[in-house]
Amino acid sequence: GDRPLARQAVAVATPGGTGAVFAAVMNFLEPGQKLLVPGYYWGPYRVICDHAGREMDTFPMFGRDGAFDLDALAEGLDRHLAIQGRALVVLNFPCHNPTGYSLDQHEWRRLSQTVARAAEKGPVTVLVDAAYMEFGGRAARSWINALPGLLGSATVLVAW
């Protein structure tokens, strides 16, 4: 395409979104390392990790205010970077399964800043599992505007 992101994009064909998650876990984590996911997660993430010889670690998804807990994400990223020297986090947005939650543009901007701070300590990979994006209508595509901010500090993978 003619968008700036197209010049930075590389496509890899996988057998569906689940295959993309599996490929990410296999390629961005060593055996025994942990995938980071929010506390509410799509059940097959654990099966993928088990099958791949990797583990899974969670962080609290929501803070006291009911919004996505970016502080908990930051703590999880820092923990993974300190223990395993890298972090791979799966964010199942927009239209998170099983909660239906979608980050708004402000949350995406803050998430980009959180990832950038963590990436100063080591390599961070963010996998956006956008499998349910079409259920959210046009507003559910706001995450695309966050990609340039994320690309400045992390490897970004998109599965759908």
Backbone as a chain_set.jsonl record, in Angstrom:
{"seq": "GDRPLARQAVAVATPGGTGAVFAAVMNFLEPGQKLLVPGYYWGPYRVICDHAGREMDTFPMFGRDGAFDLDALAEGLDRHLAIQGRALVVLNFPCHNPTGYSLDQHEWRRLSQTVARAAEKGPVTVLVDAAYMEFGGRAARSWINALPGLLGSATVLVAW", "coords": {"N": [[0.806, -1.183, 0.0], [0.176, 2.353, 0.074], [0.702, 3.591, 2.453], [2.763, 4.815, 5.178], [3.432, 2.718, 6.977], [3.472, 0.484, 5.358], [5.946, 0.389, 4.166], [7.516, -0.632, 6.141], [6.618, -3.109, 6.687], [6.527, -6.663, 6.837], [5.328, -9.608, 5.55], [4.226, -12.762, 6.703], [3.078, -15.83, 5.862], [0.776, -17.814, 7.591], [-0.888, -20.697, 9.017], [-3.585, -19.487, 9.606], [-4.76, -17.33, 12.34], [-4.207, -18.559, 14.811], [-2.085, -20.169, 14.106], [-0.252, -18.154, 13.603], [0.169, -17.122, 16.165], [1.331, -19.372, 17.36], [3.669, -19.58, 15.761], [4.943, -17.199, 16.511], [5.446, -17.647, 19.262], [7.18, -19.844, 19.081], [9.326, -18.715, 17.67], [10.161, -16.377, 18.973], [10.62, -16.909, 21.6], [12.649, -18.884, 23.743], [12.865, -22.439, 24.526], [11.212, -23.153, 27.575], [11.041, -20.49, 28.325], [8.822, -17.694, 29.063], [5.622, -16.66, 27.901], [3.887, -13.602, 27.962], [0.719, -12.634, 29.024], [-2.488, -10.958, 29.417], [-4.443, -11.371, 32.469], [-7.039, -12.294, 31.914], [-7.577, -14.348, 29.295], [-7.469, -15.837, 26.005], [-8.134, -19.187, 25.949], [-6.644, -21.152, 24.309], [-4.05, -20.02, 24.163], [-2.514, -20.971, 26.292], [-2.411, -23.707, 25.667], [-0.98, -23.597, 23.28], [1.496, -22.66, 24.248], [2.2, -24.818, 25.96], [2.409, -26.906, 24.073], [4.532, -25.938, 22.595], [6.63, -26.071, 24.333], [7.044, -23.933, 25.961], [6.293, -21.535, 28.55], [3.599, -19.846, 30.31], [2.733, -16.645, 31.528], [0.868, -14.429, 33.53], [-0.587, -11.124, 33.869], [-2.4, -8.762, 35.892], [-5.324, -7.774, 34.254], [-7.101, -5.611, 34.489], [-7.187, -2.482, 36.187], [-7.92, -0.808, 39.327], [-9.624, 1.189, 38.486], [-11.053, 0.099, 36.449], [-10.028, 0.211, 33.933], [-7.644, -0.85, 31.401], [-4.786, -2.29, 32.828], [-2.019, -0.732, 32.759], [0.202, -0.362, 34.371], [0.536, -2.877, 35.533], [1.108, -4.331, 33.234], [3.578, -3.133, 32.591], [5.108, -3.962, 34.812], [5.071, -6.726, 34.362], [6.432, -6.9, 31.871], [8.943, -5.869, 32.646], [9.673, -7.818, 34.518], [9.902, -10.125, 32.893], [11.944, -9.315, 31.164], [14.052, -9.045, 32.988], [14.357, -11.664, 33.95], [14.433, -13.431, 31.705], [15.63, -12.037, 29.666], [14.288, -11.056, 27.487], [11.054, -10.182, 26.137], [7.871, -11.334, 25.229], [4.731, -10.369, 24.527], [1.285, -10.994, 24.303], [-1.391, -9.261, 23.061], [-4.696, -9.24, 22.937], [-6.42, -7.488, 21.346], [-8.288, -5.403, 19.148], [-11.523, -5.913, 20.75], [-11.301, -7.914, 22.825], [-10.948, -11.347, 23.688], [-11.74, -13.202, 26.395], [-13.283, -10.969, 27.234], [-14.274, -8.843, 25.659], [-13.3, -6.303, 25.753], [-11.863, -3.285, 24.488], [-9.01, -1.362, 23.801], [-8.837, 2.201, 24.013], [-7.858, 5.079, 21.977], [-6.236, 6.701, 23.592], [-5.36, 4.874, 25.541], [-3.91, 3.131, 23.907], [-1.851, 4.839, 23.114], [-0.593, 5.327, 25.582], [0.12, 2.693, 26.124], [2.034, 2.285, 24.124], [4.033, 3.978, 25.082], [4.625, 2.697, 27.492], [5.656, 0.255, 26.551], [7.88, 1.249, 25.171], [9.465, 2.235, 27.279], [10.037, -0.178, 28.605], [11.449, -1.488, 26.589], [13.869, -0.234, 26.605], [15.361, -1.707, 28.287], [15.7, -4.173, 27.153], [14.983, -6.531, 24.439], [11.681, -6.31, 23.223], [8.759, -7.848, 22.153], [5.665, -7.353, 20.697], [2.699, -8.909, 20.211], [-0.095, -8.375, 18.475], [-3.101, -9.705, 18.647], [-5.493, -9.64, 16.602], [-7.845, -10.954, 15.997], [-10.585, -10.641, 16.436], [-11.291, -8.198, 15.499], [-13.091, -7.32, 13.506], [-15.555, -7.431, 14.721], [-15.846, -5.116, 16.092], [-16.4, -2.877, 14.555], [-15.696, 0.279, 12.863], [-14.384, 1.818, 14.847], [-12.857, -0.032, 16.139], [-10.527, -0.206, 14.785], [-8.702, 1.626, 15.641], [-6.326, 0.942, 16.86], [-4.463, 0.61, 14.893], [-3.373, 3.086, 14.421], [-1.63, 3.291, 16.507], [0.537, 1.764, 15.897], [2.888, 2.963, 14.6], [4.126, 4.258, 16.806], [4.694, 2.074, 18.456], [6.425, 0.614, 16.825], [8.765, 2.018, 16.931], [10.132, 1.119, 19.117], [9.778, -1.591, 19.597], [9.442, -4.975, 18.371], [6.756, -5.64, 16.331], [4.091, -7.77, 15.907], [1.317, -8.921, 14.049], [-1.596, -10.732, 14.232], [-4.363, -12.233, 12.667]], "CA": [[0.0, 0.0, 0.0], [0.864, 3.638, 0.019], [0.857, 4.138, 3.805], [4.137, 4.671, 5.684], [3.652, 1.412, 7.606], [3.697, -0.532, 4.336], [7.386, 0.324, 3.896], [8.158, -1.331, 7.257], [5.908, -4.36, 6.926], [6.919, -7.926, 6.246], [4.231, -10.553, 5.756], [4.557, -14.176, 6.808], [1.848, -16.615, 5.794], [0.639, -18.844, 8.621], [-2.192, -21.348, 8.93], [-4.557, -18.766, 10.423], [-4.285, -16.541, 13.47], [-3.63, -19.45, 15.819], [-0.767, -20.524, 13.577], [0.619, -16.99, 13.783], [0.54, -17.082, 17.585], [2.28, -20.473, 17.56], [4.942, -19.204, 15.128], [5.569, -16.164, 17.344], [5.946, -18.285, 20.484], [8.324, -20.679, 18.705], [10.437, -17.935, 17.124], [10.575, -15.252, 19.81], [10.926, -17.406, 22.95], [13.397, -20.142, 23.83], [12.18, -23.415, 25.378], [11.178, -22.84, 28.996], [10.738, -19.08, 28.576], [7.404, -17.438, 29.286], [4.795, -15.711, 27.164], [3.136, -12.729, 28.862], [-0.645, -12.339, 28.574], [-3.354, -10.46, 30.497], [-5.066, -12.402, 33.3], [-8.131, -12.863, 31.12], [-6.943, -14.66, 28.017], [-8.042, -16.877, 25.165], [-7.613, -20.446, 26.466], [-5.62, -21.829, 23.519], [-2.683, -19.51, 24.359], [-1.811, -21.9, 27.195], [-2.177, -24.943, 24.914], [0.115, -23.295, 22.352], [2.734, -22.64, 25.037], [2.499, -26.188, 26.381], [2.827, -27.659, 22.894], [5.805, -25.39, 22.124], [7.655, -26.186, 25.359], [7.195, -22.631, 26.61], [5.352, -21.362, 29.651], [2.777, -18.65, 30.207], [2.679, -15.827, 32.731], [-0.197, -13.431, 33.38], [-0.6, -9.907, 34.683], [-3.792, -8.316, 36.055], [-5.762, -7.043, 33.065], [-7.801, -4.372, 34.823], [-6.847, -1.793, 37.421], [-9.058, -0.459, 40.193], [-10.519, 2.093, 37.769], [-11.746, -0.66, 35.414], [-9.318, 0.347, 32.66], [-6.517, -1.751, 31.205], [-3.77, -2.006, 33.843], [-0.72, -0.535, 32.123], [1.253, -0.559, 35.374], [0.744, -4.323, 35.647], [1.819, -4.72, 32.016], [4.968, -2.685, 32.742], [5.759, -4.861, 35.769], [5.264, -8.012, 33.687], [7.511, -6.754, 30.894], [10.202, -5.74, 33.393], [9.966, -9.131, 35.114], [10.363, -11.025, 31.835], [13.249, -8.845, 30.697], [15.047, -9.338, 34.025], [14.546, -13.11, 34.124], [14.762, -14.169, 30.483], [16.354, -11.192, 28.721], [13.393, -10.663, 26.393], [9.635, -10.297, 26.481], [6.855, -11.467, 24.187], [3.414, -10.175, 25.125], [0.145, -11.07, 23.389], [-2.506, -8.365, 23.384], [-5.832, -9.685, 22.135], [-7.265, -6.306, 21.132], [-9.532, -5.0, 19.801], [-12.564, -6.912, 21.037], [-10.608, -8.953, 23.581], [-11.644, -12.577, 24.016], [-13.181, -13.352, 26.509], [-13.988, -9.853, 27.877], [-14.842, -7.883, 24.715], [-12.69, -4.989, 25.994], [-10.981, -2.705, 23.471], [-8.288, -0.169, 24.226], [-9.126, 3.404, 23.231], [-6.631, 5.66, 21.425], [-5.404, 7.168, 24.701], [-4.721, 3.693, 26.131], [-2.899, 2.659, 22.957], [-0.719, 5.773, 23.2], [0.094, 5.022, 26.844], [0.715, 1.371, 25.969], [3.258, 2.49, 23.338], [5.026, 4.559, 25.994], [4.994, 1.633, 28.433], [6.521, -0.675, 25.823], [9.143, 1.942, 24.885], [10.263, 2.242, 28.514], [10.52, -1.543, 28.839], [12.396, -1.847, 25.529], [15.188, 0.316, 26.941], [16.04, -2.725, 29.098], [15.909, -5.38, 26.37], [14.055, -6.682, 23.318], [10.262, -6.536, 23.502], [7.918, -8.156, 21.003], [4.237, -7.21, 20.977], [1.842, -9.59, 19.246], [-1.483, -7.916, 18.518], [-4.002, -10.736, 18.134], [-6.659, -8.847, 16.197], [-8.78, -11.899, 15.397], [-11.988, -10.246, 16.588], [-11.376, -6.793, 15.123], [-14.27, -7.024, 12.683], [-16.74, -7.318, 15.568], [-15.854, -3.806, 16.736], [-16.681, -1.78, 13.634], [-14.595, 1.193, 12.513], [-13.652, 2.255, 16.041], [-11.938, -1.097, 16.541], [-9.29, -0.093, 14.009], [-7.866, 2.71, 16.166], [-5.025, 0.394, 17.243], [-3.532, 0.743, 13.767], [-2.68, 4.364, 14.594], [-0.612, 3.135, 17.551], [1.664, 0.968, 15.416], [4.153, 3.697, 14.437], [4.737, 4.47, 18.115], [5.23, 0.799, 18.932], [7.522, 0.174, 15.969], [9.991, 2.714, 17.287], [10.815, 0.515, 20.26], [9.512, -3.024, 19.745], [9.005, -5.743, 17.218], [5.299, -5.753, 16.402], [3.495, -8.819, 15.091], [-0.142, -8.828, 14.016], [-2.244, -11.979, 13.822], [-5.819, -12.191, 12.566]], "C": [[0.85, 1.248, 0.0], [1.017, 4.288, 1.391], [2.293, 3.935, 4.289], [4.421, 3.306, 6.32], [3.97, 0.326, 6.584], [5.183, -0.685, 4.026], [8.137, -0.434, 4.995], [7.61, -2.738, 7.455], [6.539, -5.531, 6.183], [5.786, -8.891, 6.55], [4.776, -11.975, 5.804], [3.235, -14.928, 6.811], [1.876, -17.699, 6.868], [-0.715, -19.515, 8.44], [-3.177, -20.706, 9.909], [-3.913, -18.021, 11.576], [-3.645, -17.388, 14.552], [-2.239, -19.896, 15.39], [0.224, -19.387, 13.734], [1.072, -16.872, 15.236], [1.571, -18.175, 17.872], [3.648, -20.126, 16.981], [5.675, -18.154, 15.96], [6.184, -16.776, 18.599], [7.197, -19.109, 20.171], [9.543, -19.846, 18.322], [10.958, -16.829, 18.031], [10.841, -15.64, 21.265], [11.705, -18.714, 22.843], [12.596, -21.13, 24.683], [12.324, -23.057, 26.857], [10.903, -21.381, 29.313], [9.228, -18.871, 28.586], [6.831, -16.38, 28.353], [4.012, -14.899, 28.187], [1.773, -12.418, 28.251], [-1.43, -11.729, 29.732], [-4.009, -11.629, 31.241], [-6.297, -13.043, 32.684], [-7.54, -13.111, 29.742], [-7.715, -15.759, 27.303], [-7.356, -18.191, 25.536], [-6.537, -21.123, 25.634], [-4.207, -21.243, 23.631], [-1.887, -20.464, 25.244], [-1.484, -23.207, 26.468], [-1.015, -24.748, 23.942], [1.445, -23.316, 23.098], [3.143, -24.045, 25.459], [3.061, -27.0, 25.218], [4.218, -27.222, 22.423], [6.931, -25.527, 23.148], [7.994, -24.853, 26.003], [6.165, -22.555, 27.73], [4.56, -20.082, 29.443], [2.719, -17.966, 31.557], [1.61, -14.762, 32.493], [0.065, -12.209, 34.253], [-2.053, -9.471, 34.818], [-4.213, -7.432, 34.874], [-6.352, -5.683, 33.405], [-7.317, -3.805, 36.151], [-8.101, -1.485, 38.214], [-10.075, 0.428, 39.484], [-11.292, 1.394, 36.651], [-11.096, -0.569, 34.052], [-8.184, -0.677, 32.589], [-5.377, -1.336, 32.132], [-2.377, -1.934, 33.212], [0.433, -0.685, 33.106], [1.562, -2.047, 35.536], [1.458, -4.859, 34.409], [3.29, -4.352, 32.143], [5.735, -3.598, 33.695], [6.031, -6.227, 35.139], [6.394, -7.96, 32.675], [8.862, -6.679, 31.598], [10.633, -7.077, 33.984], [10.537, -10.08, 34.055], [11.736, -10.614, 31.321], [14.345, -9.18, 31.704], [15.365, -10.828, 34.105], [15.038, -13.792, 32.851], [15.415, -13.319, 29.401], [15.56, -10.738, 27.519], [11.957, -10.805, 26.87], [8.815, -10.42, 25.209], [5.516, -11.37, 24.892], [2.359, -10.27, 24.029], [-0.949, -10.162, 23.921], [-3.639, -8.68, 22.427], [-6.843, -8.537, 22.03], [-7.27, -5.995, 19.651], [-10.475, -6.183, 20.015], [-11.973, -8.148, 21.711], [-11.514, -10.149, 23.851], [-11.024, -13.092, 25.31], [-13.937, -12.108, 26.988], [-14.699, -8.909, 26.919], [-14.217, -6.501, 24.813], [-11.822, -4.57, 24.805], [-10.292, -1.484, 24.061], [-8.746, 1.019, 23.393], [-7.792, 4.004, 22.767], [-5.687, 6.141, 22.518], [-4.663, 5.987, 25.343], [-3.639, 3.133, 25.209], [-1.658, 3.541, 23.02], [0.102, 5.493, 24.468], [0.758, 3.644, 26.79], [2.019, 1.484, 25.183], [4.372, 3.048, 24.214], [5.529, 3.516, 26.996], [5.959, 0.653, 27.779], [7.876, -0.027, 25.547], [10.047, 1.97, 26.118], [10.847, 0.853, 28.791], [11.61, -1.908, 27.834], [13.77, -1.222, 25.737], [16.021, -0.701, 27.713], [16.332, -4.003, 28.319], [14.855, -5.501, 25.289], [12.633, -7.051, 23.763], [9.557, -6.806, 22.18], [6.47, -8.088, 21.456], [3.478, -7.906, 19.856], [0.419, -9.098, 19.455], [-2.326, -8.999, 17.851], [-5.331, -10.051, 17.841], [-7.749, -9.707, 15.571], [-10.228, -11.423, 15.419], [-12.242, -8.805, 16.177], [-12.67, -6.465, 14.374], [-15.552, -6.915, 13.499], [-16.885, -5.933, 16.179], [-16.158, -2.637, 15.827], [-15.458, -0.902, 13.402], [-13.754, 1.593, 13.714], [-12.611, 1.221, 16.465], [-10.62, -1.045, 15.779], [-8.352, 0.987, 14.535], [-6.477, 2.216, 16.566], [-4.001, 0.554, 16.132], [-2.738, 2.041, 13.883], [-1.584, 4.288, 15.649], [0.633, 2.417, 17.039], [2.942, 1.769, 15.204], [4.862, 3.95, 15.766], [5.349, 3.203, 18.68], [6.458, 0.373, 18.137], [8.836, 0.87, 16.289], [10.777, 2.021, 18.378], [10.674, -1.001, 20.352], [9.297, -3.67, 18.384], [7.506, -5.926, 17.383], [4.847, -6.814, 15.41], [1.987, -8.649, 15.155], [-0.681, -10.152, 13.489], [-3.738, -11.735, 13.727], [-6.313, -13.238, 11.616]], "O": [[2.078, 1.194, -0.066], [1.431, 5.445, 1.47], [2.965, 2.995, 3.864], [5.536, 2.795, 6.211], [4.659, -0.643, 6.902], [5.631, -1.773, 3.663], [9.283, -0.834, 4.79], [8.097, -3.477, 8.311], [7.016, -5.396, 5.057], [5.334, -8.978, 7.692], [5.672, -12.339, 5.042], [2.377, -14.689, 7.661], [2.871, -18.406, 7.03], [-1.596, -18.964, 7.781], [-3.552, -21.311, 10.914], [-2.699, -18.067, 11.77], [-2.647, -16.983, 15.15], [-1.326, -19.989, 16.211], [1.409, -19.622, 13.971], [2.232, -16.557, 15.502], [2.57, -17.929, 18.549], [4.672, -20.349, 17.628], [6.897, -18.216, 16.097], [7.317, -16.455, 18.957], [8.169, -19.068, 20.926], [10.674, -20.231, 18.62], [12.095, -16.388, 17.866], [11.242, -14.8, 22.07], [11.448, -19.537, 21.964], [11.745, -20.719, 25.472], [13.407, -22.706, 27.326], [10.566, -21.054, 30.45], [8.46, -19.741, 28.177], [7.459, -15.363, 28.061], [3.526, -15.451, 29.174], [1.684, -11.99, 27.1], [-1.09, -11.947, 30.895], [-4.115, -12.734, 30.709], [-6.563, -14.222, 32.917], [-7.056, -12.182, 29.095], [-8.496, -16.498, 27.902], [-6.133, -18.298, 25.447], [-5.577, -21.636, 26.21], [-3.248, -21.904, 23.232], [-0.716, -20.732, 24.975], [-0.393, -23.752, 26.638], [-0.167, -25.629, 23.797], [2.41, -23.922, 22.633], [4.309, -24.418, 25.329], [4.066, -27.696, 25.364], [4.989, -28.035, 21.914], [8.067, -25.143, 22.868], [9.092, -24.664, 26.526], [5.28, -23.404, 27.839], [4.823, -19.324, 28.509], [2.663, -18.621, 32.598], [1.468, -14.256, 31.38], [0.819, -12.253, 35.225], [-2.866, -9.777, 33.946], [-3.533, -6.461, 34.543], [-6.127, -4.709, 32.686], [-7.07, -4.54, 37.108], [-9.207, -1.855, 37.82], [-11.255, 0.424, 39.836], [-12.102, 2.027, 35.974], [-11.558, -1.205, 33.104], [-7.818, -1.287, 33.593], [-5.041, -0.154, 32.209], [-1.657, -2.93, 33.14], [1.528, -1.091, 32.716], [2.725, -2.43, 35.663], [2.314, -5.737, 34.516], [4.16, -5.167, 31.838], [6.877, -3.968, 33.421], [7.09, -6.816, 35.354], [7.224, -8.868, 32.62], [9.814, -7.347, 31.195], [11.813, -7.426, 33.956], [11.537, -10.757, 34.296], [12.591, -11.463, 31.071], [15.449, -9.559, 31.313], [16.519, -11.207, 34.306], [15.941, -14.627, 32.897], [15.723, -13.828, 28.323], [16.107, -10.098, 26.621], [11.681, -11.461, 27.875], [9.04, -9.698, 24.237], [5.2, -12.19, 25.755], [2.521, -9.694, 22.953], [-1.375, -10.276, 25.07], [-3.539, -8.409, 21.23], [-7.956, -8.61, 22.55], [-6.3, -6.315, 18.963], [-10.245, -7.289, 19.525], [-12.124, -9.271, 21.231], [-12.685, -9.995, 24.196], [-9.832, -13.4, 25.305], [-15.156, -12.186, 27.14], [-15.644, -8.232, 27.325], [-14.567, -5.613, 24.036], [-11.139, -5.395, 24.199], [-10.921, -0.671, 24.738], [-9.016, 0.873, 22.201], [-6.725, 3.5, 23.119], [-4.471, 6.005, 22.39], [-3.476, 6.092, 25.652], [-2.579, 2.712, 25.672], [-0.535, 3.037, 22.982], [1.33, 5.432, 24.424], [1.838, 3.453, 27.349], [3.009, 0.844, 25.539], [5.525, 2.633, 24.097], [6.719, 3.466, 27.305], [6.962, 0.266, 28.38], [8.911, -0.681, 25.674], [11.254, 1.754, 26.011], [12.013, 0.728, 29.166], [12.588, -2.564, 28.191], [14.739, -1.644, 25.105], [17.243, -0.578, 27.788], [17.124, -4.832, 28.767], [13.937, -4.684, 25.215], [12.423, -7.966, 24.559], [9.742, -6.075, 21.207], [6.091, -8.684, 22.464], [3.602, -7.534, 18.69], [-0.197, -9.37, 20.485], [-2.267, -9.182, 16.635], [-6.18, -9.904, 18.721], [-8.493, -9.239, 14.709], [-11.009, -11.758, 14.529], [-13.299, -8.251, 16.477], [-13.269, -5.416, 14.61], [-16.54, -6.36, 13.018], [-17.938, -5.608, 16.729], [-16.172, -1.496, 16.29], [-14.331, -1.291, 13.707], [-12.532, 1.695, 13.605], [-11.602, 1.566, 17.079], [-9.689, -1.78, 16.111], [-7.308, 1.239, 13.932], [-5.538, 3.011, 16.606], [-2.802, 0.625, 16.398], [-1.572, 2.097, 13.492], [-0.698, 5.142, 15.678], [1.678, 2.462, 17.687], [4.01, 1.298, 15.595], [6.088, 3.861, 15.831], [6.405, 3.247, 19.313], [7.414, -0.163, 18.697], [9.905, 0.362, 15.952], [11.964, 2.296, 18.556], [11.395, -1.632, 21.125], [9.01, -3.001, 17.391], [7.037, -6.321, 18.451], [5.18, -6.759, 14.226], [1.441, -8.276, 16.194], [-0.268, -10.628, 12.432], [-4.322, -11.1, 14.605], [-7.519, -13.356, 11.401]]}, "num_chains": 1, "name": "protein.A"}
